[in-house]
Amino acid sequence: MKYDNYCYNTADMDLYVYAGKDLYRQETALTKLMEKYQITQERMIVVDGSDRKTFRMEKVLMECDTLSLFDDGKKAVIVRNPFFLNAESSEGGKVNKSDSPAVRKRKENEQAAKEKRLGLLESYLKNPSRDTVLIFQCHGYNADSRKSDYKLLEKYGCEMVLFDTMDEQAFIPYAKKALKDAGFELDHQAFTMLLERCGTDTLLLRNAITKFELYGEKKLNGGDIRHLVSLNPSINVFNLTSGFTSGNLSLAMDTANEMLQAGYDYMALIAMLAKRLRIMYNVRRLYEAGLDHEAIGMRLHQKKGYVYFVLKDSSRFTSKKLLSLLNQLAMLDQGIKQGKTSPRYGFEQFMIRNGME
């Protein structure tokens, strides 16, 4: 599969698979593809491919072969969320002797339907319509290259484009270019705050730029970003817990106050902090038991790099101390629910007592 490096391919092909979790770039690329072929909304046919029971390949191919008597331009047939390219969808499977008659029958029916679908698709791909752009759109997931349908499309020259989630290294220049193209200038503080709120989500960035356009100012500072762009919960939870575990109480409390202003309450902050500390406890307990990063990752179904950063973030705590912190949070939660403890007082005292080096 070809990876989309934040520019759009202009090769003259009429068969595509668009896939990946970055929905904004995927939808933007689809719009550009329609512009390339000069296809209007009226000449776009969208077929739901997510339901194995209702999807029919013959319906898709009939739409592809249908000619308009009044329009000489191309049309697009978009198969949205094809189940047969989704790794989480299985069909048929090997029939085992231990299978019940009902299971055996189901597998045989699914296998027959799969073979029929593949046969119909290959017949079309051998002689495709010149008037149709056929697109299989995996909206929010990657197309599974192990699937028979994927291999068949690949065989006939389908252009496979993956719009995967960006990492920070790729997102920063992408964000700078998007802001420059839109005519906005952010100082260092403003750009840093924007990244904290958007993470590496291109849709959140696009939404932020739309707000800037409505705001009317071209030069933006940190105060503007704080006012215009909503918090990204995952990023701020990281700042909250990272500040706490690293002994940077100022960062932790500033983040907590910002989240409170955005509508979170103390119970939510306690729950978020407890969840992160629980992960740290599990990782550090295994590390103290003698397991290396790879073994811990296998045990917890996480990547080795993830284990490394969890251990780094929790380096000033032992597993025993982390367990003590979890017990303190549990008692605090119980005290608040029973009305014995003020949420604000209890949370702040916990942070001050434990969040300083």
Residue frames relative to the residue before (quaternion, step in Angstrom):
aa qw qx qy qz dx dy dz
M 1.0000 0.0000 0.0000 0.0000 0.00 0.00 0.00
K 0.4010 -0.7009 0.5426 0.2315 3.52 -1.03 0.88
Y 0.3048 -0.7432 0.5655 0.1871 3.58 -1.00 0.83
D 0.3820 -0.7113 0.5447 0.2270 3.53 -0.98 0.89
N 0.1489 -0.8114 0.5626 0.0543 3.57 -0.50 1.19
Y 0.7151 -0.5158 0.2385 0.4070 3.46 0.81 1.20
C 0.6488 0.3427 -0.3623 0.5748 3.55 1.17 0.79
Y 0.4186 -0.7529 0.4695 0.1935 3.56 -1.10 0.52
N 0.4689 -0.7125 0.4628 0.2413 3.51 -0.87 1.07
T 0.1870 -0.7996 0.5628 0.0944 3.57 -1.00 0.81
A 0.2909 0.7668 -0.5220 0.2344 3.58 1.17 0.44
D 0.4605 -0.7046 0.4758 0.2552 3.55 -1.04 0.88
M 0.3052 0.7258 -0.5500 0.2783 3.57 0.20 1.34
D 0.2945 -0.7741 0.5409 0.1467 3.54 -1.14 0.69
L 0.6873 0.4178 -0.2631 0.5328 3.61 1.25 0.22
Y 0.0559 0.8290 -0.5436 0.1184 3.56 -0.58 1.20
V 0.1041 -0.6928 0.6978 0.1491 3.48 -1.43 0.37
Y 0.0819 -0.7596 0.6448 0.0251 3.56 -0.79 1.10
A 0.0954 0.8145 -0.5593 0.1216 3.57 -0.64 1.11
G 0.5273 0.6562 -0.4633 0.2767 3.55 -1.31 0.22
K 0.5940 -0.6277 0.4094 0.2924 3.51 -1.33 0.41
D 0.6034 0.5367 -0.3727 0.4571 3.59 1.23 -0.26
L 0.1972 -0.8460 0.4870 0.0905 3.54 0.19 1.33
Y 0.6279 0.5501 -0.3582 0.4180 3.59 0.98 -0.72
R 0.6977 0.4454 -0.2869 0.4822 3.60 0.80 -0.94
Q 0.6139 0.5445 -0.3547 0.4483 3.58 1.05 -0.65
E 0.6870 0.4656 -0.2843 0.4800 3.59 0.88 -0.94
T 0.6227 0.5332 -0.3404 0.4605 3.60 1.05 -0.72
A 0.6580 0.5020 -0.3067 0.4700 3.57 0.96 -0.86
L 0.6333 0.5261 -0.3345 0.4586 3.59 1.03 -0.76
T 0.6328 0.5246 -0.3233 0.4688 3.56 1.03 -0.80
K 0.6630 0.4985 -0.3000 0.4710 3.58 0.96 -0.86
L 0.6190 0.5378 -0.3398 0.4607 3.57 1.09 -0.70
M 0.6476 0.5066 -0.3136 0.4750 3.57 0.99 -0.81
E 0.6408 0.5147 -0.3210 0.4706 3.58 1.05 -0.75
K 0.6161 0.5584 -0.3383 0.4407 3.56 1.03 -0.79
Y 0.7585 0.3515 -0.1895 0.5149 3.57 0.91 -0.92
Q 0.3875 -0.7453 0.4568 0.2928 3.59 1.35 0.04
I 0.3375 0.7317 -0.5041 0.3107 3.54 0.96 1.01
T 0.2677 -0.7735 0.5582 0.1359 3.56 -0.68 1.11
Q 0.7141 -0.4484 0.3253 0.4281 3.56 -1.33 0.25
E 0.6474 0.5474 -0.3188 0.4238 3.58 1.02 -0.79
R 0.7367 0.3797 -0.2241 0.5127 3.60 1.19 -0.48
M 0.5327 0.5704 -0.4294 0.4545 3.55 1.17 0.67
I 0.0926 -0.7834 0.6142 0.0219 3.58 -0.73 1.11
V 0.1172 -0.8018 0.5852 0.0301 3.58 -0.64 1.15
V 0.0980 -0.7908 0.6041 0.0106 3.56 -0.83 1.08
D 0.3853 -0.7159 0.5346 0.2309 3.58 -0.85 0.96
G 0.1003 -0.8279 0.5512 0.0268 3.57 -0.61 1.16
S 0.4577 0.7450 -0.4037 0.2692 3.58 1.28 0.10
D 0.7397 0.4034 -0.2105 0.4958 3.59 1.12 -0.65
R 0.3981 -0.7437 0.4911 0.2174 3.56 -0.48 1.23
K 0.6725 0.5353 -0.3043 0.4107 3.57 0.99 -0.83
T 0.7788 0.3440 -0.1777 0.4936 3.59 1.02 -0.72
F 0.5780 0.6064 -0.3853 0.3869 3.60 1.15 -0.44
R 0.0348 -0.7788 0.6263 -0.0023 3.54 -1.06 0.86
M 0.3954 -0.7292 0.5102 0.2273 3.57 -0.63 1.13
E 0.6110 0.5687 -0.3622 0.4147 3.60 1.04 -0.69
K 0.6121 0.5413 -0.3498 0.4583 3.60 1.11 -0.63
V 0.6360 0.5293 -0.3181 0.4629 3.57 1.00 -0.86
L 0.7147 0.4597 -0.2619 0.4574 3.56 0.82 -1.02
M 0.5865 0.5493 -0.3709 0.4655 3.58 1.14 -0.53
E 0.6374 0.5105 -0.3200 0.4804 3.58 1.04 -0.80
C 0.6392 0.5365 -0.3240 0.4456 3.59 1.04 -0.79
D 0.7521 0.4198 -0.2063 0.4642 3.58 0.96 -0.89
T 0.5302 0.6380 -0.4132 0.3757 3.58 1.25 -0.25
L 0.2132 -0.7905 0.5665 0.0935 3.59 -0.76 1.07
S 0.3394 -0.7137 0.5734 0.2158 3.53 -1.14 0.68
L 0.3887 -0.7331 0.5122 0.2216 3.58 -0.87 0.93
F 0.7530 0.4059 -0.1905 0.4816 3.57 1.19 -0.46
D 0.7463 0.3455 -0.1852 0.5379 3.60 1.24 -0.03
D 0.2515 -0.7989 0.5328 0.1211 3.58 -0.67 1.09
G 0.5717 0.6211 -0.3779 0.3802 3.59 1.23 -0.19
K 0.6169 -0.5393 0.4235 0.3864 3.54 -1.37 0.14
K 0.2026 -0.7269 0.6339 0.1694 3.52 -1.34 0.30
A 0.3318 -0.7273 0.5640 0.2072 3.57 -1.29 0.32
V 0.1163 -0.7382 0.6596 0.0796 3.52 -1.10 0.81
I 0.0849 -0.8179 0.5688 -0.0173 3.55 -0.51 1.26
V 0.1731 -0.7592 0.6207 0.0916 3.57 -0.70 1.10
R 0.1898 -0.8262 0.5264 0.0654 3.55 -0.27 1.32
N 0.8651 -0.0142 -0.0426 0.4996 3.57 -0.88 1.09
P 0.0346 0.8286 -0.5570 0.0447 3.62 0.66 1.03
F 0.4223 -0.7255 0.4821 0.2507 3.58 -0.62 1.11
F 0.6643 0.5412 -0.2989 0.4200 3.58 1.09 -0.72
L 0.6771 0.4016 -0.3136 0.5310 3.61 1.28 0.17
N 0.5636 0.6114 -0.3647 0.4188 3.57 1.33 0.00
A 0.4644 -0.7083 0.4626 0.2619 3.58 -0.73 1.09
E 0.6735 0.5110 -0.2979 0.4433 3.59 1.13 -0.61
S 0.6588 0.4793 -0.3075 0.4916 3.57 1.28 -0.11
S 0.0663 -0.7984 0.5984 0.0117 3.57 -0.78 1.02
E 0.1057 -0.7897 0.6006 0.0667 3.55 -1.15 0.59
G 0.8428 0.1785 -0.1343 0.4896 3.49 -1.19 0.63
G 0.0788 0.7936 -0.6032 0.0143 3.53 -0.50 -1.19
K 0.6405 -0.5412 0.3884 0.3820 3.53 -1.27 0.38
V 0.3849 -0.7105 0.5447 0.2244 3.53 -0.96 0.94
N 0.1664 -0.8012 0.5714 0.0623 3.56 -0.76 1.10
K 0.6166 -0.5634 0.4002 0.3770 3.55 -1.16 0.55
S 0.6759 0.5094 -0.2900 0.4467 3.57 1.09 -0.70
D 0.4856 0.6772 -0.4333 0.3433 3.61 1.25 -0.18
S 0.4641 -0.6454 0.5291 0.2969 3.53 -1.10 0.74
P 0.6673 -0.4970 0.3532 0.4277 3.62 -1.17 0.37
A 0.6510 0.5208 -0.3247 0.4466 3.59 0.99 -0.79
V 0.6641 0.4897 -0.2994 0.4792 3.59 0.95 -0.88
R 0.6311 0.5381 -0.3241 0.4550 3.56 0.99 -0.85
K 0.6666 0.5041 -0.2972 0.4617 3.56 0.94 -0.93
R 0.6439 0.5257 -0.3234 0.4521 3.58 0.96 -0.85
K 0.6651 0.5042 -0.3039 0.4595 3.58 0.88 -0.92
E 0.6539 0.5123 -0.3122 0.4610 3.57 0.97 -0.86
N 0.6584 0.5064 -0.3097 0.4628 3.61 0.98 -0.83
E 0.6642 0.4994 -0.3054 0.4649 3.55 0.96 -0.87
Q 0.6478 0.5132 -0.3209 0.4626 3.58 1.00 -0.78
A 0.6420 0.5183 -0.3186 0.4667 3.58 1.03 -0.81
A 0.6489 0.5097 -0.3126 0.4706 3.59 1.01 -0.85
K 0.6368 0.5290 -0.3208 0.4602 3.58 1.02 -0.78
E 0.6714 0.4942 -0.2982 0.4650 3.57 0.88 -0.91
K 0.6316 0.5221 -0.3297 0.4688 3.58 1.04 -0.76
R 0.6553 0.5196 -0.3091 0.4529 3.58 0.93 -0.93
L 0.6751 0.4946 -0.2903 0.4640 3.57 0.90 -0.95
G 0.6417 0.5294 -0.3205 0.4530 3.57 1.02 -0.79
L 0.6591 0.5014 -0.3008 0.4729 3.57 0.95 -0.89
L 0.6682 0.5079 -0.3018 0.4521 3.57 0.91 -0.93
E 0.6698 0.4924 -0.3146 0.4582 3.59 0.89 -0.84
S 0.6085 0.5452 -0.3556 0.4540 3.60 1.02 -0.72
Y 0.6669 0.4848 -0.3041 0.4772 3.58 0.98 -0.81
L 0.6796 0.5133 -0.3038 0.4270 3.59 0.86 -0.94
K 0.5990 0.5549 -0.3591 0.4520 3.58 1.18 -0.47
N 0.7982 0.0768 -0.0204 0.5971 3.57 1.15 -0.61
P 0.0003 -0.8571 0.5150 -0.0141 3.59 0.58 1.15
S 0.5680 -0.5826 0.4632 0.3513 3.52 -1.27 0.44
R 0.4145 -0.7101 0.5147 0.2429 3.57 -0.90 0.92
D 0.6716 0.5189 -0.2852 0.4454 3.57 1.21 -0.43
T 0.7230 0.4437 -0.2220 0.4807 3.60 1.26 -0.14
V 0.2019 -0.7059 0.6652 0.1357 3.52 -1.15 0.82
L 0.1366 -0.8060 0.5748 0.0373 3.57 -0.56 1.20
I 0.0210 -0.8136 0.5780 -0.0599 3.55 -0.68 1.16
F 0.1550 -0.7364 0.6518 0.0942 3.55 -0.97 0.91
Q 0.0914 -0.8364 0.5404 -0.0108 3.56 -0.43 1.27
C 0.1536 -0.7693 0.6182 0.0498 3.54 -0.56 1.26
H 0.1567 -0.8521 0.4980 0.0375 3.53 0.07 1.38
G 0.8480 0.0720 -0.0843 0.5183 3.56 -0.12 1.29
Y 0.7579 0.2519 -0.2054 0.5656 3.60 1.20 0.22
N 0.5233 -0.6372 0.4738 0.3091 3.55 -1.26 0.43
A 0.4704 -0.6494 0.5111 0.3094 3.57 -1.04 0.73
D 0.3983 -0.7368 0.5057 0.2068 3.55 -0.89 1.00
S 0.3365 -0.7848 0.4911 0.1723 3.57 -0.43 1.25
R 0.5924 0.5758 -0.3694 0.4255 3.60 1.25 -0.19
K 0.5566 0.6343 -0.3826 0.3762 3.58 1.23 -0.39
S 0.5783 -0.6055 0.4291 0.3388 3.57 -1.11 0.76
D 0.6398 0.5328 -0.3258 0.4479 3.59 1.01 -0.81
Y 0.6245 0.5320 -0.3326 0.4651 3.59 1.01 -0.81
K 0.6788 0.4946 -0.2915 0.4578 3.58 0.85 -0.98
L 0.6364 0.5210 -0.3273 0.4652 3.58 1.06 -0.74
L 0.6563 0.4987 -0.3093 0.4742 3.59 0.92 -0.88
E 0.6407 0.5276 -0.3130 0.4617 3.56 1.00 -0.84
K 0.6195 0.5681 -0.3243 0.4340 3.57 1.03 -0.85
Y 0.7660 0.3580 -0.1836 0.5014 3.57 1.00 -0.82
G 0.6687 -0.5857 0.2799 0.3626 3.55 1.13 0.69
C 0.2823 0.7662 -0.5286 0.2319 3.58 1.14 0.49
E 0.3497 -0.7202 0.5555 0.2246 3.57 -0.99 0.82
M 0.1644 -0.7986 0.5775 0.0405 3.53 -0.57 1.26
V 0.0202 0.8091 -0.5855 0.0469 3.60 -0.61 1.09
L 0.1625 -0.7999 0.5748 0.0578 3.56 -0.72 1.11
F 0.1598 -0.7691 0.6156 0.0627 3.56 -0.76 1.12
D 0.0005 -0.8443 0.5342 -0.0413 3.54 0.34 1.27
T 0.6277 -0.5322 0.4072 0.3963 3.55 -1.26 0.42
M 0.4329 -0.7134 0.4916 0.2490 3.57 -0.88 0.94
D 0.3522 -0.6543 0.6040 0.2881 3.52 -1.29 0.39
E 0.7200 -0.4662 0.2906 0.4241 3.58 -1.26 0.27
Q 0.6241 0.5637 -0.3378 0.4225 3.57 1.03 -0.81
A 0.7093 0.4252 -0.2536 0.5018 3.59 1.02 -0.77
F 0.6554 0.5558 -0.3196 0.3993 3.57 1.03 -0.78
I 0.6176 0.5833 -0.3598 0.3857 3.61 0.95 -0.81
P 0.7082 0.4149 -0.2953 0.4891 3.67 0.74 -0.87
Y 0.5936 0.5596 -0.3597 0.4530 3.59 1.14 -0.64
A 0.6741 0.4927 -0.2900 0.4677 3.59 0.93 -0.91
K 0.6448 0.5234 -0.3245 0.4528 3.58 0.96 -0.85
K 0.6629 0.4984 -0.3036 0.4690 3.58 0.96 -0.84
A 0.6482 0.5230 -0.3205 0.4512 3.58 0.96 -0.87
L 0.6599 0.4993 -0.3002 0.4744 3.58 1.00 -0.82
K 0.6543 0.5118 -0.3077 0.4640 3.57 0.98 -0.87
D 0.6568 0.5146 -0.3098 0.4559 3.58 0.95 -0.90
A 0.6954 0.4517 -0.2647 0.4922 3.58 1.12 -0.69
G 0.5433 -0.6719 0.3697 0.3416 3.59 1.30 -0.01
F 0.5503 0.6243 -0.3951 0.3889 3.60 1.19 0.42
E 0.1680 -0.7678 0.6142 0.0704 3.53 -1.15 0.77
L 0.0693 -0.8062 0.5876 -0.0058 3.57 -0.63 1.17
D 0.4047 -0.6761 0.5426 0.2911 3.58 -0.99 0.74
H 0.7445 -0.4349 0.2593 0.4351 3.56 -1.30 0.26
Q 0.6611 0.5075 -0.3120 0.4560 3.58 0.90 -0.92
A 0.6626 0.5159 -0.3067 0.4481 3.57 0.93 -0.91
F 0.6694 0.4957 -0.3068 0.4605 3.59 0.92 -0.88
T 0.6310 0.5279 -0.3276 0.4646 3.59 1.02 -0.80
M 0.6684 0.4910 -0.2976 0.4728 3.59 0.94 -0.87
L 0.6177 0.5407 -0.3427 0.4567 3.57 1.05 -0.72
L 0.6516 0.5090 -0.3112 0.4685 3.58 0.97 -0.86
E 0.6332 0.5341 -0.3320 0.4513 3.58 1.02 -0.78
R 0.7133 0.4527 -0.2536 0.4711 3.56 1.05 -0.75
C 0.7308 0.4157 -0.2362 0.4873 3.59 1.06 -0.67
G 0.2866 -0.7331 0.5595 0.2596 3.59 1.09 -0.57
T 0.6336 -0.4504 0.3634 0.5135 3.58 -0.58 -1.18
D 0.3876 0.7328 -0.4600 0.3182 3.55 1.20 0.65
T 0.3374 -0.7788 0.4948 0.1866 3.59 -0.40 1.22
L 0.6124 0.5415 -0.3592 0.4503 3.60 1.11 -0.56
L 0.6385 0.5075 -0.3252 0.4785 3.60 1.00 -0.77
L 0.6251 0.5251 -0.3341 0.4711 3.58 1.06 -0.72
R 0.6581 0.5068 -0.3105 0.4622 3.59 0.92 -0.90
N 0.6432 0.5174 -0.3174 0.4668 3.59 1.02 -0.80
A 0.6335 0.5264 -0.3254 0.4644 3.57 1.06 -0.78
I 0.6545 0.5093 -0.3139 0.4623 3.60 0.92 -0.87
T 0.6142 0.5408 -0.3393 0.4639 3.59 1.06 -0.73
K 0.6504 0.5010 -0.3114 0.4786 3.60 1.02 -0.79
F 0.6184 0.5378 -0.3433 0.4588 3.58 1.04 -0.76
E 0.6433 0.5367 -0.3188 0.4433 3.57 0.98 -0.86
L 0.6708 0.4781 -0.2894 0.4876 3.57 1.04 -0.77
Y 0.6111 0.5783 -0.3332 0.4256 3.57 1.14 -0.70
G 0.3850 -0.7872 0.4126 0.2485 3.55 1.10 -0.70
E 0.6480 0.4969 -0.3242 0.4776 3.61 1.23 -0.29
K 0.3497 -0.7592 0.5141 0.1922 3.57 -0.97 0.85
K 0.7247 0.3256 -0.2121 0.5690 3.58 1.18 -0.57
L 0.0702 -0.8377 0.5409 -0.0294 3.57 -0.54 1.22
N 0.1957 -0.7697 0.5979 0.1085 3.55 -1.13 0.75
G 0.7650 -0.3833 0.2549 0.4505 3.56 -1.31 -0.02
G 0.6333 0.5397 -0.3298 0.4461 3.57 1.03 -0.77
D 0.6273 0.5305 -0.3331 0.4628 3.57 1.05 -0.75
I 0.6664 0.5014 -0.3066 0.4588 3.58 0.91 -0.92
R 0.6423 0.5268 -0.3217 0.4543 3.57 0.96 -0.86
H 0.6861 0.4869 -0.2686 0.4692 3.57 1.04 -0.78
L 0.7790 0.4116 -0.1821 0.4366 3.58 0.92 -0.94
V 0.7872 0.3373 -0.1476 0.4947 3.58 0.95 -0.90
S 0.4272 -0.7213 0.4919 0.2352 3.55 -0.76 1.08
L 0.5936 -0.5692 0.4399 0.3608 3.53 -1.25 0.48
N 0.3202 -0.6844 0.6166 0.2212 3.52 -1.24 0.59
P 0.4106 -0.7609 0.4317 0.2569 3.63 -0.26 1.21
S 0.6763 0.5064 -0.3216 0.4275 3.62 0.85 -0.89
I 0.6563 0.5026 -0.3139 0.4670 3.59 1.00 -0.80
N 0.7088 0.4665 -0.2732 0.4532 3.59 0.88 -0.90
V 0.5783 0.5374 -0.3799 0.4821 3.58 1.14 -0.48
F 0.6256 0.5300 -0.3353 0.4640 3.57 1.03 -0.79
N 0.6704 0.4929 -0.3050 0.4632 3.61 0.89 -0.92
L 0.6272 0.5444 -0.3279 0.4503 3.56 1.04 -0.81
T 0.7408 0.4115 -0.2321 0.4775 3.57 0.74 -1.06
S 0.6385 0.5258 -0.3359 0.4506 3.58 1.02 -0.76
G 0.6405 0.5147 -0.3234 0.4693 3.57 1.00 -0.80
F 0.6595 0.5183 -0.3016 0.4533 3.56 0.97 -0.89
T 0.7420 0.4313 -0.2456 0.4506 3.59 0.72 -1.06
S 0.6837 0.4728 -0.2957 0.4708 3.61 1.14 -0.54
G 0.5262 -0.6442 0.4067 0.3777 3.58 1.27 -0.17
N 0.5143 0.6087 -0.4289 0.4254 3.57 1.30 0.27
L 0.1491 -0.8437 0.5118 0.0627 3.54 0.34 1.29
S 0.5983 0.5808 -0.3592 0.4192 3.59 1.08 -0.70
L 0.6600 0.4925 -0.3012 0.4808 3.59 0.93 -0.92
A 0.6630 0.5172 -0.3113 0.4427 3.59 0.89 -0.93
M 0.7168 0.4475 -0.2681 0.4627 3.59 0.82 -0.93
D 0.6125 0.5317 -0.3523 0.4670 3.61 1.07 -0.68
T 0.6517 0.5052 -0.3052 0.4764 3.58 1.00 -0.85
A 0.6435 0.5247 -0.3210 0.4556 3.58 0.96 -0.89
N 0.6654 0.5008 -0.3055 0.4617 3.61 0.91 -0.88
E 0.6432 0.5178 -0.3219 0.4633 3.57 1.01 -0.78
M 0.6599 0.4981 -0.3043 0.4732 3.58 1.00 -0.81
L 0.6230 0.5328 -0.3354 0.4642 3.59 1.07 -0.70
Q 0.6527 0.5101 -0.3058 0.4693 3.57 1.02 -0.81
A 0.6802 0.4876 -0.2806 0.4699 3.57 1.17 -0.62
G 0.7018 -0.5023 0.2623 0.4317 3.60 1.26 0.10
Y 0.5087 0.6133 -0.4467 0.4068 3.61 1.24 0.00
D 0.2693 -0.7427 0.5776 0.2053 3.58 -1.19 0.39
Y 0.7127 -0.4701 0.3042 0.4224 3.57 -1.29 0.21
M 0.6112 0.5553 -0.3550 0.4383 3.59 1.06 -0.67
A 0.6392 0.5176 -0.3203 0.4701 3.57 1.06 -0.78
L 0.6486 0.5123 -0.3177 0.4648 3.59 0.97 -0.84
I 0.6425 0.5191 -0.3211 0.4633 3.59 0.98 -0.82
A 0.6605 0.5088 -0.3044 0.4607 3.59 0.94 -0.89
M 0.6528 0.5144 -0.3119 0.4603 3.61 0.97 -0.86
L 0.6679 0.4970 -0.2949 0.4690 3.55 0.94 -0.93
A 0.6515 0.5212 -0.3154 0.4521 3.59 0.96 -0.83
K 0.6332 0.5390 -0.3329 0.4448 3.58 0.99 -0.81
R 0.6813 0.4808 -0.2863 0.4718 3.57 0.93 -0.92
L 0.6611 0.5019 -0.3129 0.4616 3.61 0.94 -0.81
R 0.6103 0.5509 -0.3472 0.4511 3.59 1.12 -0.65
I 0.6294 0.5126 -0.3274 0.4837 3.59 1.04 -0.77
M 0.6560 0.5174 -0.3059 0.4566 3.57 0.93 -0.91
Y 0.6364 0.5376 -0.3248 0.4477 3.55 0.98 -0.85
N 0.6693 0.5077 -0.3028 0.4502 3.59 0.86 -0.95
V 0.6780 0.4886 -0.2912 0.4655 3.57 0.93 -0.92
R 0.7067 0.4644 -0.2836 0.4522 3.59 0.81 -0.97
R 0.6052 0.5503 -0.3643 0.4452 3.62 1.04 -0.64
L 0.6688 0.4820 -0.2964 0.4822 3.58 0.98 -0.83
Y 0.6303 0.5323 -0.3284 0.4600 3.57 1.06 -0.76
E 0.6758 0.4853 -0.2895 0.4732 3.57 0.95 -0.86
A 0.6351 0.5212 -0.3225 0.4701 3.57 1.24 -0.42
G 0.6498 -0.5683 0.2946 0.4099 3.58 1.30 0.07
L 0.5075 0.6459 -0.4344 0.3697 3.60 1.21 0.04
D 0.3888 -0.7044 0.5368 0.2539 3.59 -1.07 0.71
H 0.7513 -0.4140 0.2605 0.4430 3.58 -1.31 0.17
E 0.6728 0.5070 -0.3036 0.4450 3.57 0.91 -0.90
A 0.6639 0.5044 -0.3009 0.4630 3.57 0.96 -0.89
I 0.6356 0.5137 -0.3297 0.4727 3.58 1.04 -0.77
G 0.6391 0.5363 -0.3191 0.4495 3.56 0.98 -0.87
M 0.6537 0.5022 -0.3099 0.4737 3.58 0.97 -0.86
R 0.6620 0.5177 -0.3086 0.4455 3.58 0.94 -0.89
L 0.7806 0.3282 -0.1555 0.5087 3.59 0.97 -0.89
H 0.4273 -0.7247 0.4434 0.3093 3.59 1.33 0.14
Q 0.5191 0.5918 -0.4344 0.4376 3.53 0.94 1.02
K 0.5699 -0.5868 0.4444 0.3652 3.58 -1.25 0.39
K 0.6339 -0.5538 0.3883 0.3751 3.54 -1.21 0.62
G 0.6424 0.5353 -0.3249 0.4418 3.60 0.99 -0.81
Y 0.6147 0.5436 -0.3398 0.4596 3.58 1.09 -0.74
V 0.6426 0.5218 -0.3160 0.4637 3.58 0.96 -0.87
Y 0.6208 0.5577 -0.3368 0.4360 3.58 0.98 -0.87
F 0.7192 0.4491 -0.2645 0.4595 3.59 0.80 -1.00
V 0.6066 0.5336 -0.3629 0.4644 3.62 1.08 -0.61
L 0.6606 0.4953 -0.3027 0.4761 3.58 0.95 -0.86
K 0.6336 0.5264 -0.3269 0.4632 3.58 1.03 -0.76
D 0.6801 0.4980 -0.2879 0.4546 3.59 0.91 -0.93
S 0.7561 0.3702 -0.1960 0.5029 3.57 1.09 -0.70
S 0.2995 0.8251 -0.4521 0.1586 3.58 1.30 0.23
R 0.7014 0.4653 -0.2977 0.4505 3.63 1.04 -0.54
F 0.6867 0.4407 -0.2773 0.5073 3.57 1.31 0.05
T 0.3306 -0.6708 0.6153 0.2493 3.55 -1.23 0.52
S 0.6487 -0.4970 0.3767 0.4362 3.58 -1.22 0.24
K 0.6105 0.5544 -0.3496 0.4446 3.58 1.10 -0.68
K 0.6619 0.4934 -0.3017 0.4769 3.59 0.97 -0.85
L 0.6376 0.5224 -0.3280 0.4615 3.61 0.99 -0.81
L 0.6363 0.5132 -0.3278 0.4736 3.59 1.04 -0.76
S 0.6245 0.5318 -0.3299 0.4674 3.57 1.07 -0.75
L 0.6443 0.5166 -0.3174 0.4662 3.59 0.99 -0.83
L 0.6457 0.5143 -0.3171 0.4670 3.59 0.98 -0.82
N 0.6471 0.5058 -0.3202 0.4722 3.58 1.01 -0.77
Q 0.6283 0.5303 -0.3316 0.4627 3.60 1.04 -0.76
L 0.6619 0.4982 -0.3015 0.4720 3.59 0.99 -0.86
A 0.6308 0.5277 -0.3333 0.4611 3.58 1.03 -0.75
M 0.6633 0.4883 -0.2984 0.4823 3.60 0.98 -0.85
L 0.6276 0.5295 -0.3286 0.4666 3.58 1.07 -0.77
D 0.6411 0.5262 -0.3109 0.4643 3.57 0.96 -0.90
Q 0.6734 0.4928 -0.2912 0.4678 3.56 0.93 -0.92
G 0.6545 0.5249 -0.3098 0.4473 3.58 0.98 -0.86
I 0.6455 0.5089 -0.3169 0.4732 3.59 1.02 -0.79
K 0.6781 0.4988 -0.2955 0.4517 3.58 0.90 -0.92
Q 0.6924 0.4504 -0.2710 0.4943 3.59 1.14 -0.62
G 0.5039 -0.6791 0.4058 0.3467 3.58 1.29 -0.05
K 0.4992 0.6753 -0.4153 0.3496 3.59 1.24 0.25
T 0.7774 0.2640 -0.1217 0.5579 3.58 1.21 -0.53
S 0.4424 -0.6608 0.5389 0.2778 3.55 -1.07 0.78
P 0.5085 -0.6653 0.4410 0.3230 3.66 -0.74 0.95
R 0.6893 0.4760 -0.2900 0.4628 3.58 0.83 -0.95
Y 0.6784 0.4885 -0.2981 0.4607 3.59 0.81 -0.98
G 0.6753 0.5096 -0.2978 0.4423 3.57 0.87 -0.96
F 0.6685 0.4955 -0.2997 0.4666 3.59 0.93 -0.90
E 0.6875 0.4876 -0.2958 0.4496 3.58 0.82 -0.97
Q 0.6493 0.5124 -0.3224 0.4604 3.59 0.99 -0.77
F 0.6201 0.5311 -0.3362 0.4695 3.58 1.04 -0.75
M 0.6751 0.4961 -0.2974 0.4579 3.60 0.88 -0.96
I 0.6810 0.4836 -0.2987 0.4617 3.59 0.86 -0.93
R 0.6676 0.5228 -0.2971 0.4391 3.59 0.96 -0.87
N 0.8289 0.2565 -0.0877 0.4894 3.58 0.97 -0.86
G 0.6933 0.5401 -0.2667 0.3957 3.57 1.20 -0.46
M 0.6328 0.4944 -0.3512 0.4815 3.60 1.20 0.38
E 0.4749 -0.6667 0.4917 0.2971 3.54 -1.05 0.79
